[in-house]
Amino acid sequence: MKIKEEGVERRFKDILTILEKSKLDEEIKKKTKKIFFNIAQAESKIHQKEIDKIHFHEIGGLDSIIDITSAVIGIKTLGIEEIHSSALPVGKGFVKCAHGVIPVPTPATLELLKNIPTYSGGIESEMITPTGAAIISTLAKSFGKRPLMKIKRIGYGAGEKEFNIPNLLRVSIGDKILKDENLKDGYVSDEAVLIETNIDDMNPEFYDYIMEKLFFQGALDVFLTPIQMKKNRPAHMLSIIVYEQNLKEILEVLFFESTTLGARIREINRLRLAQQNFIAETKYGKIRVKVGIFKGEIKNISPEYEDCKKMAKQHQ
């Protein structure tokens, strides 16, 4: 599609009028208005003017209006319920616009991308325009890591500029896997973080105290593996499994309490039996019990060690 329109400036209310007079359904109109409102807010803050007095230059053109509206229409047509985006490469350098030469990312783009993870990418060009920033910042639910999902379809879009890396936008469409979705298969899936560090210069007696603090800060599991390091030094690999929200506290314990100088961190997917917890009434007292269930059948029953230890001491 080619648009023959040059030098046309529109105000926010002009764009709202165009959308209102269109035959688009109300849901698409609402989301499109929201995107333009966010652009207007960004421009208003940068120029220190009221929204109604802001003149859109490039963004007010018919091509940008079509870009934004088409994105919203496409998302609805494809039946997409949630959008999750990677961190955004913004580029670097300078770009010419109606206001003259301005830095990349442009002020409007930067304002729209507040609180969103971005990086330069090292490309001497404007990698995200205000239009693109407005669309993704308004419609995406999260930014960063890819959610656990079953990919069904993949699409690519190519830009006209040539860089030393592919100028492509890739979109994956699929079904999000919920934590309890796999119960029908007999197990539960979730995501966690694995932290590993090799230690060869610490008194092994310290591990008991460190592991206790790690569990207190939310570690799901902590274990030691004997390893052989350079110059045949015996050592231990300390491994910690933790949910991402507790990662900061776990690392603080690791670096403050141990002699390690660094750690390896990677995201992992876990598959585990469905679990039920209950308190068993015994002749010795109350004991917490964990039950592992596979396809509706009990496969494992494990009393809490600390409770058993306490009861044993009281009744020896």
Number of C-alpha atoms within 10 A of each C-alpha: 4 5 9 6 9 10 10 12 15 17 16 19 14 15 18 16 10 11 19 15 8 10 8 13 10 11 12 19 18 14 18 23 19 16 22 22 19 18 25 24 19 22 22 18 14 12 13 12 12 12 19 12 14 19 18 19 16 19 20 20 19 19 16 15 18 13 16 22 20 14 17 20 19 13 15 13 9 9 10 12 10 13 15 17 19 14 14 19 17 24 19 19 15 15 15 11 11 10 7 7 11 14 12 22 24 22 17 22 22 19 20 24 22 10 10 15 14 17 11 17 14 11 15 15 18 20 18 19 17 22 21 17 22 25 24 20 19 19 19 13 12 18 19 13 11 10 15 16 13 12 11 9 9 10 9 9 9 11 10 7 8 9 11 6 8 10 14 11 10 10 14 14 17 14 14 14 14 13 14 12 14 17 17 11 10 16 20 19 18 17 15 17 21 20 20 19 17 22 21 16 13 13 10 11 8 11 16 9 10 17 20 12 16 22 16 12 18 16 20 15 13 18 13 16 10 12 14 13 13 7 6 8 10 13 19 19 16 20 19 24 24 24 17 13 11 14 20 11 14 24 17 13 15 23 13 11 14 16 14 16 10 13 15 10 15 10 15 13 11 12 13 15 20 19 15 12 13 11 13 12 10 9 7 12 13 13 18 16 16 15 17 18 19 18 13 11 10 14 11 12 14 11 16 13 12 11 14 16 10 13 17 11 8 10 7 5
